[in-house]
Amino acid sequence: MHATPDINSVIWKKLIANVSTNVVAALTGLTGSTAIQHQQSVNIINALCQELAQVARAKGIDFPELQDPLAFSLKAFASTKDNKVSMLQDVEAGRPTEIGNLNEIIVSEGKRFNIPTPYNEAVSWLTRGVEERNRQKLSVVESACEPDAVRDAIKNENLDALRQTLETSPLARALSIHFTEFEPGRTTAKLPGTSQLSNFLGYTHTGALFMLAEQVMAAAANSLGHVGLPLSCDIEFLHAANPAKDVIASARVIDTQGRIARVKVALTQDEQVVASLSEMVFLRK
């Protein structure tokens, strides 16, 4: 352990990479290994760190890395490889970012020393916009999950509100499930293909398939003016699904006997049935 004679230089040295690369990752979704190979991303990284260097020197701060801040930033970004930097993780998780402690500091200090920082200001504005988008999404999810609002949508057979409720539920959003058909007693939804759905054998995880089936079953069962509560479910897997390809789920209410309904679901991929389900549902007024 040792003390440094110039703490400001240490702080600003760390700021170079964080200010110039974190926000680029957050706004583009790129990891370091990809961004440093993308010329337009390198251009904005360069502009951000050059503005920082001007502000640092105006404050009387100087150290070797300020002579070539781009090289230092790209080396630091490359070291993260395919890992997602913290600001990108925050954006994807819908959390507030550290933009106020990074690029907005450069903007504030630039104004104090009369140094233009248009690139840092622009990315700060864009990041605040992303944060606002995430806040609005969270607000929609929270309001959509209010039990009274959901029951009112079912009772009034408001299929648009019911559809929004199902599509904005946390697991549905995580899997990007969305409906392509939503009618009384009949619904269809799609699970987009992605390698993240793969199980340890390389097939689509059965949990993801069941989540897709559950979405269309819930939609169909609750689209007829009653709250549908599941009683039992039988599922048969017929073929392994390819995680890179879309899976389509179609559900329909095939009969009702008093307060009991039966829902059938077929999961298909490339027009081949990969699973079929049958669910008994109790219809509660």
PEDADA-V291833 format. One record per pair of residues at least 12 apart in sequence whose ideal C-beta (glycine too) atoms are under 8 Angstrom apart, sorted by the first residue. I is the first residue (numbers start at 1). J is the second residue. D is the distance in whole Angstrom. If there is no record, write none. Layout:
i->I j->J d->D
i->I j->J d->D
This chain:
i->6 j->63 d->8
i->8 j->59 d->8
i->8 j->61 d->5
i->9 j->61 d->6
i->9 j->62 d->8
i->9 j->63 d->5
i->12 j->52 d->8
i->12 j->56 d->5
i->12 j->61 d->5
i->12 j->63 d->7
i->13 j->63 d->6
i->13 j->65 d->6
i->15 j->52 d->6
i->15 j->102 d->7
i->15 j->105 d->8
i->15 j->106 d->8
i->16 j->49 d->6
i->16 j->52 d->6
i->16 j->53 d->8
i->16 j->65 d->6
i->16 j->66 d->8
i->16 j->69 d->5
i->16 j->72 d->6
i->16 j->73 d->6
i->16 j->76 d->8
i->17 j->72 d->7
i->17 j->73 d->5
i->17 j->76 d->4
i->17 j->77 d->7
i->18 j->102 d->6
i->19 j->48 d->6
i->19 j->49 d->7
i->19 j->52 d->5
i->19 j->102 d->5
i->19 j->103 d->6
i->19 j->105 d->8
i->19 j->106 d->6
i->19 j->120 d->7
i->20 j->45 d->5
i->20 j->46 d->8
i->20 j->48 d->4
i->20 j->49 d->4
i->20 j->52 d->7
i->20 j->69 d->7
i->20 j->70 d->8
i->20 j->73 d->4
i->21 j->35 d->7
i->21 j->45 d->6
i->21 j->73 d->6
i->21 j->76 d->7
i->21 j->77 d->4
i->21 j->85 d->7
i->22 j->85 d->5
i->22 j->86 d->7
i->22 j->87 d->4
i->22 j->88 d->8
i->22 j->98 d->7
i->22 j->102 d->6
i->23 j->48 d->7
i->23 j->87 d->6
i->23 j->99 d->7
i->23 j->102 d->7
i->23 j->103 d->6
i->23 j->123 d->5
i->23 j->124 d->8
i->23 j->127 d->6
i->24 j->41 d->6
i->24 j->44 d->6
i->24 j->45 d->6
i->24 j->48 d->8
i->24 j->123 d->8
i->25 j->84 d->7
i->25 j->85 d->5
i->25 j->87 d->6
i->25 j->88 d->4
i->26 j->85 d->8
i->26 j->87 d->4
i->26 j->88 d->5
i->26 j->90 d->7
i->26 j->91 d->5
i->26 j->97 d->6
i->26 j->127 d->6
i->26 j->130 d->7
i->27 j->123 d->7
i->27 j->126 d->6
i->27 j->127 d->7
i->27 j->130 d->7
i->28 j->41 d->6
i->29 j->88 d->7
i->29 j->92 d->8
i->31 j->80 d->7
i->31 j->81 d->7
i->31 j->82 d->5
i->31 j->83 d->6
i->31 j->84 d->6
i->31 j->85 d->8
i->31 j->88 d->8
i->32 j->77 d->4
i->32 j->78 d->5
i->32 j->79 d->7
i->32 j->80 d->4
i->32 j->81 d->6
i->32 j->82 d->8
i->32 j->83 d->7
i->32 j->85 d->7
i->33 j->78 d->7
i->33 j->80 d->8
i->33 j->81 d->5
i->33 j->82 d->5
i->34 j->82 d->8
i->35 j->77 d->6
i->36 j->74 d->5
i->36 j->77 d->6
i->36 j->78 d->5
i->42 j->70 d->8
i->42 j->74 d->7
i->44 j->119 d->7
i->44 j->123 d->7
i->45 j->70 d->7
i->45 j->73 d->6
i->45 j->74 d->7
i->45 j->77 d->7
i->46 j->70 d->5
i->47 j->119 d->4
i->48 j->103 d->7
i->48 j->106 d->8
i->48 j->119 d->5
i->48 j->120 d->6
i->48 j->123 d->7
i->49 j->69 d->4
i->49 j->70 d->6
i->49 j->72 d->8
i->49 j->73 d->5
i->50 j->69 d->6
i->50 j->70 d->7
i->51 j->106 d->6
i->51 j->110 d->7
i->51 j->115 d->8
i->51 j->116 d->8
i->51 j->117 d->5
i->51 j->118 d->8
i->51 j->119 d->6
i->51 j->120 d->5
i->52 j->69 d->7
i->52 j->106 d->5
i->52 j->120 d->7
i->53 j->66 d->5
i->53 j->69 d->5
i->54 j->110 d->8
i->54 j->115 d->5
i->55 j->106 d->6
i->55 j->109 d->5
i->55 j->110 d->5
i->55 j->113 d->6
i->55 j->115 d->6
i->55 j->117 d->7
i->58 j->109 d->8
i->58 j->113 d->4
i->58 j->115 d->6
i->59 j->109 d->7
i->59 j->113 d->7
i->86 j->98 d->7
i->87 j->99 d->8
i->87 j->102 d->8
i->87 j->127 d->8
i->91 j->127 d->8
i->91 j->130 d->6
i->91 j->134 d->7
i->94 j->134 d->4
i->94 j->135 d->8
i->94 j->137 d->7
i->94 j->138 d->6
i->95 j->134 d->8
i->96 j->131 d->6
i->97 j->127 d->6
i->97 j->130 d->8
i->97 j->131 d->6
i->99 j->124 d->6
i->99 j->127 d->4
i->99 j->128 d->7
i->99 j->131 d->8
i->103 j->120 d->4
i->103 j->121 d->8
i->103 j->123 d->6
i->103 j->124 d->5
i->103 j->127 d->7
i->104 j->120 d->8
i->104 j->124 d->5
i->106 j->120 d->4
i->107 j->120 d->5
i->107 j->121 d->5
i->107 j->124 d->6
i->137 j->168 d->8
i->140 j->164 d->8
i->140 j->168 d->5
i->141 j->168 d->5
i->141 j->169 d->7
i->141 j->170 d->7
i->141 j->173 d->7
i->144 j->164 d->6
i->144 j->165 d->4
i->144 j->168 d->5
i->144 j->169 d->7
i->145 j->165 d->7
i->145 j->168 d->8
i->145 j->169 d->7
i->149 j->161 d->8
i->149 j->165 d->8
i->150 j->162 d->8
i->150 j->165 d->5
i->151 j->227 d->6
i->153 j->165 d->7
i->154 j->222 d->5
i->154 j->223 d->8
i->154 j->225 d->7
i->154 j->226 d->7
i->154 j->227 d->6
i->155 j->225 d->6
i->157 j->184 d->7
i->157 j->223 d->7
i->157 j->224 d->7
i->157 j->225 d->5
i->159 j->182 d->6
i->159 j->183 d->7
i->159 j->184 d->7
i->159 j->223 d->6
i->162 j->182 d->8
i->162 j->219 d->7
i->162 j->222 d->6
i->162 j->223 d->7
i->163 j->179 d->6
i->163 j->182 d->5
i->163 j->219 d->7
i->166 j->179 d->7
i->166 j->215 d->6
i->166 j->218 d->6
i->166 j->219 d->6
i->167 j->179 d->7
i->171 j->211 d->6
i->172 j->211 d->8
i->172 j->215 d->6
i->175 j->191 d->6
i->175 j->197 d->8
i->175 j->208 d->6
i->175 j->211 d->6
i->175 j->212 d->7
i->176 j->191 d->8
i->176 j->192 d->5
i->176 j->194 d->8
i->177 j->189 d->6
i->177 j->190 d->7
i->177 j->191 d->5
i->177 j->211 d->7
i->177 j->212 d->6
i->177 j->215 d->5
i->178 j->190 d->6
i->179 j->215 d->8
i->179 j->216 d->8
i->179 j->219 d->7
i->180 j->248 d->8
i->181 j->250 d->8
i->182 j->219 d->6
i->182 j->223 d->7
i->183 j->223 d->7
i->184 j->223 d->5
i->184 j->224 d->6
i->185 j->220 d->6
i->185 j->223 d->6
i->185 j->224 d->6
i->185 j->252 d->6
i->185 j->253 d->4
i->186 j->220 d->6
i->186 j->250 d->8
i->186 j->251 d->7
i->186 j->252 d->5
i->186 j->253 d->7
i->187 j->216 d->5
i->187 j->219 d->4
i->187 j->220 d->5
i->187 j->223 d->7
i->187 j->250 d->7
i->187 j->251 d->5
i->187 j->252 d->8
i->188 j->216 d->7
i->188 j->248 d->7
i->188 j->249 d->7
i->188 j->250 d->5
i->188 j->251 d->8
i->189 j->212 d->6
i->189 j->215 d->5
i->189 j->216 d->5
i->189 j->219 d->7
i->189 j->248 d->8
i->189 j->249 d->5
i->190 j->246 d->6
i->190 j->247 d->7
i->190 j->248 d->6
i->190 j->249 d->8
i->191 j->208 d->7
i->191 j->209 d->8
i->191 j->211 d->8
i->191 j->212 d->4
i->191 j->246 d->7
i->191 j->247 d->4
i->191 j->248 d->8
i->191 j->249 d->7
i->192 j->246 d->6
i->193 j->242 d->7
i->193 j->243 d->6
i->193 j->244 d->5
i->193 j->245 d->4
i->193 j->246 d->5
i->193 j->247 d->7
i->194 j->243 d->7
i->194 j->244 d->7
i->195 j->243 d->6
i->195 j->244 d->6
i->196 j->243 d->8
i->197 j->243 d->4
i->198 j->243 d->4
i->202 j->243 d->7
i->203 j->240 d->4
i->203 j->241 d->6
i->203 j->242 d->7
i->203 j->243 d->7
i->204 j->240 d->7
i->204 j->241 d->4
i->204 j->242 d->7
i->204 j->243 d->4
i->204 j->247 d->7
i->204 j->274 d->8
i->205 j->243 d->8
i->206 j->237 d->7
i->209 j->237 d->8
i->209 j->241 d->7
i->209 j->247 d->7
i->209 j->267 d->6
i->209 j->274 d->7
i->209 j->275 d->6
i->210 j->235 d->7
i->212 j->247 d->6
i->212 j->249 d->5
i->212 j->267 d->7
i->213 j->235 d->7
i->213 j->249 d->5
i->213 j->251 d->8
i->213 j->265 d->5
i->213 j->267 d->6
i->213 j->275 d->7
i->213 j->277 d->5
i->215 j->249 d->7
i->216 j->249 d->5
i->216 j->250 d->7
i->216 j->251 d->4
i->216 j->265 d->6
i->217 j->230 d->8
i->217 j->233 d->8
i->217 j->251 d->5
i->217 j->263 d->5
i->217 j->265 d->6
i->217 j->277 d->7
i->217 j->279 d->5
i->217 j->281 d->8
i->219 j->251 d->7
i->220 j->251 d->4
i->220 j->252 d->6
i->220 j->253 d->5
i->220 j->263 d->5
i->221 j->253 d->7
i->221 j->261 d->6
i->221 j->263 d->5
i->221 j->279 d->7
i->221 j->281 d->4
i->221 j->283 d->8
i->224 j->253 d->7
i->224 j->256 d->8
i->224 j->261 d->8
i->224 j->283 d->7
i->226 j->283 d->4
i->226 j->284 d->6
i->226 j->285 d->6
i->227 j->283 d->7
i->227 j->284 d->5
i->227 j->285 d->8
i->228 j->261 d->7
i->228 j->281 d->4
i->228 j->282 d->7
i->228 j->283 d->6
i->228 j->284 d->8
i->229 j->281 d->7
i->229 j->282 d->5
i->229 j->283 d->8
i->229 j->284 d->6
i->230 j->279 d->6
i->230 j->280 d->8
i->230 j->281 d->6
i->230 j->282 d->8
i->231 j->260 d->8
i->231 j->279 d->8
i->231 j->280 d->4
i->231 j->281 d->6
i->231 j->282 d->5
i->232 j->279 d->7
i->232 j->280 d->5
i->233 j->277 d->6
i->233 j->278 d->7
i->233 j->279 d->4
i->233 j->280 d->8
i->234 j->277 d->7
i->234 j->278 d->5
i->234 j->279 d->8
i->235 j->275 d->6
i->235 j->276 d->7
i->235 j->277 d->5
i->236 j->275 d->7
i->236 j->276 d->5
i->236 j->277 d->8
i->237 j->274 d->7
i->237 j->275 d->5
i->238 j->273 d->6
i->238 j->274 d->6
i->238 j->275 d->6
i->238 j->276 d->7
i->239 j->269 d->8
i->239 j->272 d->6
i->239 j->273 d->7
i->239 j->274 d->5
i->240 j->274 d->7
i->241 j->267 d->8
i->241 j->269 d->5
i->241 j->274 d->5
i->241 j->275 d->8
i->242 j->269 d->7
i->245 j->269 d->6
i->245 j->270 d->7
i->246 j->269 d->7
i->247 j->267 d->6
i->247 j->268 d->7
i->247 j->269 d->5
i->247 j->274 d->7
i->248 j->267 d->7
i->248 j->268 d->5
i->248 j->269 d->7
i->249 j->265 d->6
i->249 j->266 d->7
i->249 j->267 d->5
i->249 j->268 d->8
i->250 j->265 d->7
i->250 j->266 d->5
i->250 j->268 d->8
i->251 j->263 d->6
i->251 j->264 d->7
i->251 j->265 d->5
i->252 j->264 d->6
i->256 j->283 d->7
i->259 j->282 d->6
i->259 j->283 d->5
i->259 j->284 d->8
i->260 j->280 d->6
i->260 j->281 d->7
i->260 j->282 d->6
i->260 j->283 d->7
i->261 j->280 d->8
i->261 j->281 d->5
i->261 j->283 d->6
i->262 j->278 d->7
i->262 j->279 d->7
i->262 j->280 d->6
i->262 j->281 d->7
i->263 j->278 d->7
i->263 j->279 d->5
i->263 j->281 d->6
i->264 j->276 d->7
i->264 j->277 d->7
i->264 j->278 d->6
i->265 j->277 d->4
i->265 j->278 d->8
i->265 j->279 d->7
